[in-house]
Amino acid sequence: MYASATMAILHHLAAFTLVAALAVEVALFKPPLSPVQARRLLRTDFIFGAAATVVLVVGMLRVAFFEKGREYYWHDLYFLVKFGAFIAAALISIYPTLTFLSWSRGLKAGVAPEVPEARTRRVRLCLMLELTAIVVILACAALMARGFGYLALGRAP
């Protein structure tokens, strides 16, 4: 019982950390950037990635070994949509991460990154799509918690 609660707490802490880091990225990414802003974005993106990894690993452990088990979750429509939205957000986040990492060498020399307007638009679009995926994830979590979406043939949850 305590293990399940501990896993739920870790999952939620990581999820809230992920959302907070994404919000900070949105707030900080306003070119032109100073070296200080760019370094903060790099650190924040690292926190975002670490939190996303914890959410995924702990979430899958919860599915496999805690809560209702694999069989239940893989038959829940809203779990599948939630998981798909998480994977989509993870894939979308690659572009901003690569953008931020491309600044590392210049930042070590104290040079502020120059972000072309087109790249700025693409990174901002990615960040907004990630936020949209979080809204989908939250909606699906609420529906799952209330037993909606279970697709087992002729059986109730």
N, C-alpha and C positions, 0 to 999 in steps of 0.2 A: 504494500500500500504506500509506504513512504517512497519507495523507488519510483513508482508511477507519478506521485506528486512532485518529486524532485525533477523528473524528466519534464513534466508539464511546466514547472517553474523555469527551468533552463530554456525550454522552447520559447516561452513567452518573453523572457528577458532578451534572448537573442533577436526575436522578431521586433521587439520595440527598439532595440539598439539599431537594427537594420533600418527601420523607418526613420529614426532620428538621424542616422548618418546620411540617408538619402535626402532628407530635408535640409541638412547642412550643406550638402553638395549643391542643391538647387540654389540656396542662398549665396554660396560663395562663388559659383560659376557665373561671373558677370565681367567678361573681358571689357577693357584691358585689365590684365591681372598683374599684380605685383609679385615679386618672388615669394613674399610671405603668404599671400593668398594661394599661390600655386602649391607651395609646400603643405599648407593646410588641406588643400584639396587632395593631394596625394595621401596624406595621413588619414583623412576621412574616408577616402575610397578603400584604403587598406582595412579600416574598421568595418566598413560596409561589407567587404568581401569575407572577412573573418566571421562576421555575424551571420551572413547568408550561409556560410559553410556549417556553422553550428545549427542554424535552423534546419537545414537539410539533413544533417547527420542525426541530430536528436529527433527530428520529426520521423525519419525512417525507422529509427530504433523504437519510437513510440508505436508506430504502425506494426512493426514486426513482433515486438515483445511485450508491449503494454497495451492498455486500453482494450479495444475490441478485437484486435488481431487483423492480419493481412486479408483474410477472406472477406471480412466485413468492409474494409476500406476500399479494396479494389472492385467492390460492387456498389460503391456509392458515387453517383453521378457528380455531386458537388465536390467530393474529394478529388475526383479525376480532373475536374475543371480547375480546382484550386492548385493541384500539383502541376497541371499544364501551365497555368498562369505564372507559377513560381519559376518553372523552367524557361518560359518565354522571357520573363524579367531577367533571369540570369544570363541568357544569351544576349539580350539587348544591352545589358550592362557591360559587355565586353568592349564595345566601342568607346564609351567614356573612359573606361579603365586604360585602354591602350593610348588614348589621347593624353591622359594625365601622366602615364608612364613615359611618354615620349619627351616630356619636359625634364626628366631627371638629370641628364648630362648638363643641360644649360643651367639648371638650378644650382648644380654643384659649383658652377663658375659664377654664380650670382646673377645670371641673366634671366630676366622675366620672359615667360613664354609669349610668343606672338600667335594668337589664335585667329585664323582667317574667319571672316563672317560666315562663310558656308559651313565650316566646321563647327562654329559656335551654334548655328541653327541645328545641326545634326545632333550635337551633344545634348542640347536643351530638349530636343524632341525625344531622345532616348530617355532622359531623366523623367520627362512627363509620362512617357509610356510605362516606365517602371512604377511611377506613382499610380497610374491607372491600374496596373496589374495588382498592386497592393489593395486597391479598393475591391477588385474582383475577389482576391483572396479573402478579405475580411467578410464580404457578403457570403461567400461559400462556407466559411467557417461557421457563421451564424446559422446558416441553413443546415449544415451538417449536425451542429450541436442540438438541433431540434428534430433530428431524424428524417429530414427530407432527403430525397435523392437515392435512397437505398433501392437497388435494382434486383435483388434476389427474386427468383421466380416463385411467386406464390407464398413467400415467407415475409413476415414482418421483421423489422430490426430487433 
